[in-house]
């Protein structure tokens, strides 16, 4: 998994956990390092912006949702 983007709203942070995966070792084999893990279900993590710890987060399954970058939180 390669999370390098997330959205921040006035009250929350939204973290995508998608089926898109990154395997740098594939470059050595001459293949693209970006792929899809079809067995994984995409999900979005939502956590209050000022949460004390991860117990305040909620993960929402979003089958088939695989955006590349967050836009306009």
PEHUJO-V126926 format. One record per pair of residues at least 4 apart in sequence whose C-alpha atoms are under 8 Angstrom apart, sorted by the first residue. I is the first residue (numbers start at 1). GAP is how many residues later the second one is. D is the distance in Angstrom with one decimal. If there is no record, write none. Layout:
BEGIN
i = <I	I>
gap = <GAP	GAP>
d = <D	D>
END
This chain:
BEGIN
i = <1	1	1	1	1	2	2	2	3	3	5	5	5	5	6	6	6	6	6	6	7	7	7	7	7	7	7	8	8	8	8	8	9	9	10	11	11	11	12	12	12	12	13	13	13	13	13	14	14	14	14	15	15	15	16	16	16	16	17	17	17	17	18	18	18	18	18	18	18	19	19	19	19	19	19	19	20	20	20	20	20	21	21	21	21	22	22	22	23	23	23	24	24	25	25	26	26	26	26	27	27	27	41	41	41	41	42	42	42	42	42	42	43	43	43	43	43	43	44	44	44	44	45	45	45	45	46	46	46	46	47	47	47	47	47	48	48	51	52>
gap = <16	17	19	20	21	18	19	20	13	14	10	11	64	65	7	8	9	10	63	64	6	7	8	63	64	65	66	4	5	6	41	65	4	64	39	37	38	39	34	35	36	37	32	33	34	35	36	30	31	32	33	29	30	31	26	27	28	29	25	26	27	28	22	23	24	25	47	48	49	17	18	19	21	22	23	47	14	15	16	17	46	13	14	15	16	11	12	13	10	11	12	4	9	4	8	4	5	6	7	4	5	6	20	21	22	23	19	20	21	22	23	24	16	17	18	19	20	22	15	16	17	18	12	13	14	15	11	12	13	14	4	7	9	10	11	8	9	5	4>
d = <7.7	7.9	7.2	4.8	6.0	8.0	6.2	6.0	7.2	7.0	7.5	7.7	6.2	6.6	7.1	5.8	4.9	6.5	7.7	6.1	5.7	5.1	6.7	5.9	7.6	7.9	5.3	5.9	4.4	6.3	7.7	6.0	6.3	5.6	7.7	5.9	5.3	7.9	6.5	5.6	4.3	4.5	7.9	5.8	5.4	6.3	5.6	6.6	5.5	4.7	6.7	5.6	4.8	6.4	7.8	6.2	4.6	6.3	5.8	5.2	5.9	7.4	7.9	7.3	4.4	6.3	7.2	5.6	7.8	5.4	5.1	6.5	5.8	6.6	5.5	6.6	7.0	5.8	4.6	6.4	7.0	5.8	5.3	5.7	6.5	5.4	4.8	6.4	4.9	6.5	7.8	7.7	5.1	7.1	7.1	6.5	5.2	6.2	5.2	5.2	6.0	5.7	6.7	7.0	5.4	7.5	6.0	5.3	5.3	6.6	6.1	6.9	6.4	5.3	4.2	4.8	7.2	7.7	5.6	5.2	6.5	6.9	6.7	5.7	4.4	6.4	5.6	5.3	6.4	7.9	6.8	7.5	6.1	4.3	6.4	7.0	7.1	6.2	7.5>
END
